[in-house]
């Protein structure tokens, strides 16, 4: 078994550099499949979800040259298979982008159903609706999604029933190589959607409006290879360090981020009593008092991101009165509150609302990383607590945060990585 042991309490101080965005990279890697040639990608995060994606691409026939841990050239000229097994795809969520990426290039595609963090029901009906509207046949059977088409996909109008990151991305991928114009309405606007559109446009796609409610895609017959594309910095990793700085009453300069993407988090941090200074591509966060208890409601971008609520909850856990979080995206994203209660927090979570009666301090306890962001919250909790907090199930954390121990240790934390013999 692998675990982290966080030695607390610790005040974070110093500088940290943000890596490339996981949720952009996991769409851009499969997007390279739209090109029968090479794509050179920079600022790719070195995380286990990306390693899992590279394995899938290689199983399809991609040749990947690793220039450094954050830079690779993917050559898809020889890709001959459009079949990815459930065993590979079920390891993470973003494997569903293979569908959108392969549907234009192959008449028949078979992709295992995706896995990912357990946050409640994670349907893919909107993805399927988009593929069908574009003219593909789609069948879900025996753990796989099968798509087929007898002629090129045709431009159409798609109105999404829910604002969904994944289905917006998948519809963009599928409509890029098609005939005619596709209009996507009620789409997600997250920074990673804009990054995917920028990447595709840089190779000859015609996508307009990414980052707004309506995206228009004029289909093209092929894309050209890409000499170099650098993935945007990770909004959620940035937010995680911003909150960690504030929760530990520290002072941290977060480098290589996009302050504009951080606005909903910055605004809440200021409301909670932190000082946030923005520079061109850096943000400094400091805090020297007990957090003011605030109310948070998660919303699609540009609202407060659901992927930041477990980490931000530490400010409410340690808040001066009572604060609330309303989760509007995922139906069960409060499992981590039981773990914080083991550490002395006073949180009641029912359905999609959690009430945080602020406590003055936390004390170490054995806790579990229920999912990726809950795991990040456990690290922050460990940094705020007295004693040694043991975090199990850390594979969730390693899926999405590059060199997380190294980055926290550079800020003064002491975190041990322990692998016990039953793993050997
Ligand atoms: C993406 O998941 C992210 N994952 C998630 O981040 C993030 O929490 C989520 O967007 C919301 O921001 C990746 O980008 C790989 P959605 P996704 O489709 O695309 C409903 C992390 O920690 N819905 O935007 O799967 C769905 O149930 C992860 O990095 C449908 O009803 O999320 C949810 O309530 C965790 N039908 C809402 O839409 C569908 O077909 C938003 O989901 C699709 C979604």
Boltz pocket constraint, residues with backbone or C-beta under 6 A from the ligand:
constraints:
  - pocket:
      binder: B
      contacts: [[A, 23], [A, 26], [A, 93], [A, 94], [A, 117], [A, 121], [A, 122], [A, 123], [A, 124], [A, 125], [A, 126], [A, 127], [A, 128], [A, 162], [A, 163], [A, 164], [A, 165], [A, 166], [A, 167], [A, 188], [A, 306], [A, 307], [A, 328], [A, 329], [A, 330], [A, 372], [A, 373], [A, 400]]
      max_distance: 6.0
